[in-house]
Amino acid sequence: MCDEEIRCIGCGSILQDKDSKLSGYMPHSAFNKMIQEPDTSVYCQRCFRLRHYNEITPVNENNDDFLRLLNSLGNKKALIVNVVDLFDFNNSLITSLDRFIGDNEFVLVGNKVDLFPKNSKESKIKDWMRQEANRNGLFPKKIFLLSAIKKRNIDELINYLATKGKNEDIYFVGTTNVGKSTLINAIIETRSEYKNLITTSKFPGTTLDSIKIPLNEGHYLVDTPGILSKKQMASRLTGSELELVAPKKQLKPATYQLLPGQTIFLAGLGRIDFIKGPASGFTIYVARDLYLHRTKTINADEFYLKHKSDLLNPPCDNDDLGALKGQLYSTSEKSDILFGGVGFITVPSGVVIKAYTPEGIGLGIRRALI
């Protein structure tokens, strides 16, 4: 056995060959080979299967371990980079970040901007991000908009971090499934020959422990585990369901002309009832493969009960999402009704609607961004 800790290069777990239910597990033969060749970069069995077969192996992990790691940031001299999902902003923003980081500065990075339609104004999205952060008592030093997958706007962030990395470590933090590890991989690929160094996937909680990447001047860029949040739809869906729900291409708006008394379902993950107002166009921004269905509101409850888990799939019967719960909204201006992790629906001024998601997860409203 080896006394020195050796960590998986993909998820950061300490490698071990004793318990397949714990993070960092490797078969005994592979573990021994690693000990004999200590300079080899090694992935644990979970990361290997995830990278090569897109299979997720559950492991016993505790969210308290992640929170303890974040709590330690207040004792370090570091720049904190909070990565958020622009399609689930309010649920992926770490509203208690000030408690974790002490006197350290932090920047806010909005990922997946490439999914917004072409006529979206980045300045408008940044203003909205700043207002929402300020409303939650957070005051980022700087705000970046980018796409980790497309490497859009990534040079601006890299140049900023290059300056900061001369004097302090850089810690990337965020909730699960915001694209944090994908972003770090993109930064590494832009500045080196390494490709897909850190394991990434659509499955929440892929990174299990800190992963430290050396920078110049003796400092590190650190990928931390994502905080598991029950407020995020992604934490409650299977990988195949996330394939349907999570947008992968630029959103194409779908506009429905509605009368009061009509309802639209976003598969079984969202519902919007048009209660009061003139006949209006409702523009829906969701993943292209997500099933949309229009019906009369008077029939909507019966339709949902009859077709939940077949037409209105996802979710499936095995998902622990809970019943649809609604929230009334009255608009005084053109607004986006938010279905966190699924998308949003733009509605006109002067209407009353009721929006639903399972247990009310991710519901919200904002001034229309488009």
Sequence and secondary structure as in RCSB ss.txt:
>XXXX:A:sequence
MCDEEIRCIGCGSILQDKDSKLSGYMPHSAFNKMIQEPDTSVYCQRCFRLRHYNEITPVNENNDDFLRLLNSLGN
KKALIVNVVDLFDFNNSLITSLDRFIGDNEFVLVGNKVDLFPKNSKESKIKDWMRQEANRNGLFPKKIFLLSAIK
KRNIDELINYLATKGKNEDIYFVGTTNVGKSTLINAIIETRSEYKNLITTSKFPGTTLDSIKIPLNEGHYLVDTP
GILSKKQMASRLTGSELELVAPKKQLKPATYQLLPGQTIFLAGLGRIDFIKGPASGFTIYVARDLYLHRTKTINA
DEFYLKHKSDLLNPPCDNDDLGALKGQLYSTSEKSDILFGGVGFITVPSGVVIKAYTPEGIGLGIRRALI
>XXXX:A:secstr
  SS  B TTT  B BSS TTSTTB  HHHHHHHHHSTTS    HHHHHHHHH         HHHHHHHHHGGGG
S EEEEEEEETTSHHHHS TTHHHHHTT  EEEEEE GGGS TT  HHHHHHHHHHHHHHTT   S EEEEBTTT
TBTHHHHHHHHHHHTTTSEEEEE BTTSSHHHHHHHHHHHHSS  S S   SSTT   S EEEE GGG EEEE  
 B  TTSGGGGS HHHHHHHS  S    EEEEE TTEEEEETTTEEEEEEESSSEEEEEEE TTS EEEEEHHHH
HHHHHHHBTTTB SS TT     EEEEEEE SS EEEEETTTEEEEE TT EEEEEEETTTTEEEEE   
